Amino acid sequence: MDRAANDFDVVIAGGGMAGATLALALVQGGLKVAVVDASAPEILATPAFDGRTSAVAFANFRQWRALGVGETLSARAQPITDILITDGPAPGASRGAPFPAFLHFDVEEVAAQTGGEPLGWVLENRHIRAALNAAVAQSGVTPLIGVLDAVSPEPAGVIVTLKDGRTLRATVVVGADGRASRVRSAAGIGVQGWAYGQAGVVATLALERPHGGVAHQHFLPGGPLAILPLVGDASAEHRASLVWTEHSDRAKALIDASPQAFEAHLGRRFGEMLGRPRLIGPRLAYPLRLQVADRMTGARTALIGDAAHVIHPIAGQGLNLGLKDVGALAQVLIDAARIGEDIGSEIVLDRYARWRRFDGAGLAMATDLLTRLFSNDAPPLRLARDLGLAGVNRMPALRRLFMQEAGAGLGDLPQLLLGERP
Ligand SMILES: Cc1cc2nc3c(=O)[nH]c(=O)nc-3n(C[C@H](O)[C@H](O)[C@H](O)COP(=O)(O)OP(=O)(O)OC[C@H]3O[C@@H](n4cnc5c(N)ncnc54)[C@H](O)[C@@H]3O)c2cc1C
């Protein structure tokens, strides 16, 4: 087909972390790319945009290095040197009793698995977006501000219409437009899933003591409480990001509580392992759900990131899954373009769908199971998970498998996740 007949090879709807990473990968692979986002890049990089952080697996960080943003991001990235998983005190346990059953990955064991890399890196989303958008602006990608409204596939291309009436013609459109994806609904792709009745309360904390690069996951009856280490900045020397999962009504109470009451409650729930925590910045709550698209592709359409799958943040894997989609889709499209195939054809898009389908659906099911197992204090479930955690902890082979999975280093990896450009 005649690629030059279209304005762009690929129009990406959504310039979030998945969409912007894909734009960089595709333009570096020689494709002509536009990325359309509803918000301007300056807005996407403000602290209040989502107030969130991401634990990014080492293989995905390798992808960013391969795309040339590793150096900028490294300055903002806190390596995770250790992961400590604890179960909350058993009902009726005395105050101050040690947390039972734990799973622990330490730095040397991790390095042996990852070739010297940490298991992952923690970054604030605003810094990731700022670095990606700065790179996109200099890359030859056409960045557009606008809301994608309609998509009309045709035999040789696809017409993308924005709310303000502008139209773009591309060979393929990618939906990187998040959980309420317009590209997905325009392609007639349905979703399966359910709400958890829980919300993730996120906030940035100043700690009294150094975190030492340790990521904490502490299980409570309402859901997990995660404290992820952050690099220090002008606001505080020892910083961490909190993701506190609670039933929706209690999450609202956590948002409405005074900062002092919130800090005291957090201290009581988590213990004072890191000293007294202090809030720095806003508290925001995200309703949590599981949502998996029926298909990853449609007519001249591919979905990546949250547009394709939204999972519980219990294992910090949502963005990681989306970045694996990016590596796979970039490789499929770049390889196809090089040999002159129609990159929007069903045969090409199907290669991507087959590569990614199982990982997305499999992780969605696994996180769903973990959520049910850990958001419950019924004695049989508690016993099952404590035995499970202790079992994994005692079995080095199983622990290594967990580490590889958490580091996104398992399976048929796209070249970018191995640190190579396609
Ligand atoms: C509390 C919480 C904690 C999390 N922690 C982690 C973690 O530690 N590690 C991890 O891997 N994942 C984590 N996740 C998941 C992660 O945040 C998401 O998976 C990730 O942000 C999805 O990125 P995305 O680029 O696919 O979508 P989004 O970030 O939703 O980006 C979509 C973009 O599309 C734009 N857009 C939407 N509609 C349109 C339209 N019609 N036209 C144009 N533009 C449009 C939006 O403006 C936005 O910029 C967490 C999630 C939550 C809720």
The ligand as an SDF file (V2000), in Angstrom:
LIG
                    3D

 53 58  0  0  0  0  0  0  0  0999 V2000
   -3.2520    4.1680   42.9620 C   0  0  0  0  0  0  0  0  0  0  0  0
   -2.5240    3.6130   41.7760 C   0  0  0  0  0  0  0  0  0  0  0  0
   -1.1750    3.2360   41.8890 C   0  0  0  0  0  0  0  0  0  0  0  0
   -0.4980    2.6840   40.7970 C   0  0  0  0  0  0  0  0  0  0  0  0
    0.8140    2.2800   40.9450 N   0  0  0  0  0  0  0  0  0  0  0  0
    1.4600    1.6800   39.9140 C   0  0  0  0  0  0  0  0  0  0  0  0
    2.8140    1.2150   40.0230 C   0  0  0  0  0  0  0  0  0  0  0  0
    3.4630    1.3510   41.0680 O   0  0  0  0  0  0  0  0  0  0  0  0
    3.3930    0.6000   38.9580 N   0  0  0  0  0  0  0  0  0  0  0  0
    2.7250    0.4160   37.7920 C   0  0  0  0  0  0  0  0  0  0  0  0
    3.2710   -0.1860   36.8500 O   0  0  0  0  0  0  0  0  0  0  0  0
    1.4470    0.8700   37.6340 N   0  0  0  0  0  0  0  0  0  0  0  0
    0.8060    1.4930   38.6530 C   0  0  0  0  0  0  0  0  0  0  0  0
   -0.4780    1.9490   38.4960 N   0  0  0  0  0  0  0  0  0  0  0  0
   -1.1340    1.8460   37.1730 C   0  0  0  0  0  0  0  0  0  0  0  0
   -0.6860    2.9930   36.2500 C   0  0  0  0  0  0  0  0  0  0  0  0
   -0.8060    4.2400   36.8960 O   0  0  0  0  0  0  0  0  0  0  0  0
   -1.4990    2.9920   34.9530 C   0  0  0  0  0  0  0  0  0  0  0  0
   -1.4990    1.6880   34.4330 O   0  0  0  0  0  0  0  0  0  0  0  0
   -0.8810    3.9530   33.9350 C   0  0  0  0  0  0  0  0  0  0  0  0
   -0.9500    5.2860   34.3820 O   0  0  0  0  0  0  0  0  0  0  0  0
   -1.6180    3.8650   32.5930 C   0  0  0  0  0  0  0  0  0  0  0  0
   -0.9460    4.6700   31.6620 O   0  0  0  0  0  0  0  0  0  0  0  0
   -1.5870    4.9240   30.2280 P   0  0  0  0  0  0  0  0  0  0  0  0
   -0.5880    5.7950   29.5120 O   0  0  0  0  0  0  0  0  0  0  0  0
   -2.0090    3.6400   29.6160 O   0  0  0  0  0  0  0  0  0  0  0  0
   -2.9510    5.6980   30.5280 O   0  0  0  0  0  0  0  0  0  0  0  0
   -3.2210    7.1090   31.2260 P   0  0  0  0  0  0  0  0  0  0  0  0
   -2.1720    7.4530   32.2040 O   0  0  0  0  0  0  0  0  0  0  0  0
   -4.6360    7.0510   31.7020 O   0  0  0  0  0  0  0  0  0  0  0  0
   -3.0970    8.1580   30.0210 O   0  0  0  0  0  0  0  0  0  0  0  0
   -4.1170    8.3440   29.0850 C   0  0  0  0  0  0  0  0  0  0  0  0
   -3.8890    9.6770   28.3770 C   0  0  0  0  0  0  0  0  0  0  0  0
   -4.8660    9.7900   27.3450 O   0  0  0  0  0  0  0  0  0  0  0  0
   -5.4170   11.0910   27.3400 C   0  0  0  0  0  0  0  0  0  0  0  0
   -6.7690   10.9690   26.7790 N   0  0  0  0  0  0  0  0  0  0  0  0
   -7.8320   10.3140   27.2980 C   0  0  0  0  0  0  0  0  0  0  0  0
   -8.8940   10.3860   26.4570 N   0  0  0  0  0  0  0  0  0  0  0  0
   -8.4800   11.0830   25.3790 C   0  0  0  0  0  0  0  0  0  0  0  0
   -9.0910   11.4700   24.1570 C   0  0  0  0  0  0  0  0  0  0  0  0
  -10.3800   11.1280   23.8570 N   0  0  0  0  0  0  0  0  0  0  0  0
   -8.3730   12.1960   23.2620 N   0  0  0  0  0  0  0  0  0  0  0  0
   -7.0740   12.5270   23.5280 C   0  0  0  0  0  0  0  0  0  0  0  0
   -6.4280   12.1690   24.6670 N   0  0  0  0  0  0  0  0  0  0  0  0
   -7.1230   11.4570   25.5650 C   0  0  0  0  0  0  0  0  0  0  0  0
   -5.3560   11.5600   28.7850 C   0  0  0  0  0  0  0  0  0  0  0  0
   -5.2820   12.9790   28.8640 O   0  0  0  0  0  0  0  0  0  0  0  0
   -4.0570   10.8850   29.2870 C   0  0  0  0  0  0  0  0  0  0  0  0
   -2.9230   11.7200   29.1670 O   0  0  0  0  0  0  0  0  0  0  0  0
   -1.1760    2.5090   39.5650 C   0  0  0  0  0  0  0  0  0  0  0  0
   -2.5090    2.9050   39.4370 C   0  0  0  0  0  0  0  0  0  0  0  0
   -3.1880    3.4480   40.5320 C   0  0  0  0  0  0  0  0  0  0  0  0
   -4.6350    3.8570   40.3800 C   0  0  0  0  0  0  0  0  0  0  0  0
  1  2  1  0
  2  3  1  0
  2 52  2  0
  3  4  2  0
  4  5  1  0
  4 50  1  0
  5  6  2  0
  6  7  1  0
  6 13  1  0
  7  8  2  0
  7  9  1  0
  9 10  1  0
 10 11  2  0
 10 12  1  0
 12 13  2  0
 13 14  1  0
 14 15  1  0
 14 50  1  0
 15 16  1  0
 16 17  1  0
 16 18  1  0
 18 19  1  0
 18 20  1  0
 20 21  1  0
 20 22  1  0
 22 23  1  0
 23 24  1  0
 24 25  2  0
 24 26  1  0
 24 27  1  0
 27 28  1  0
 28 29  2  0
 28 30  1  0
 28 31  1  0
 31 32  1  0
 32 33  1  0
 33 34  1  0
 33 48  1  0
 34 35  1  0
 35 36  1  0
 35 46  1  0
 36 37  1  0
 36 45  1  0
 37 38  2  0
 38 39  1  0
 39 40  1  0
 39 45  2  0
 40 41  1  0
 40 42  2  0
 42 43  1  0
 43 44  2  0
 44 45  1  0
 46 47  1  0
 46 48  1  0
 48 49  1  0
 50 51  2  0
 51 52  1  0
 52 53  1  0
M  END
$$$$
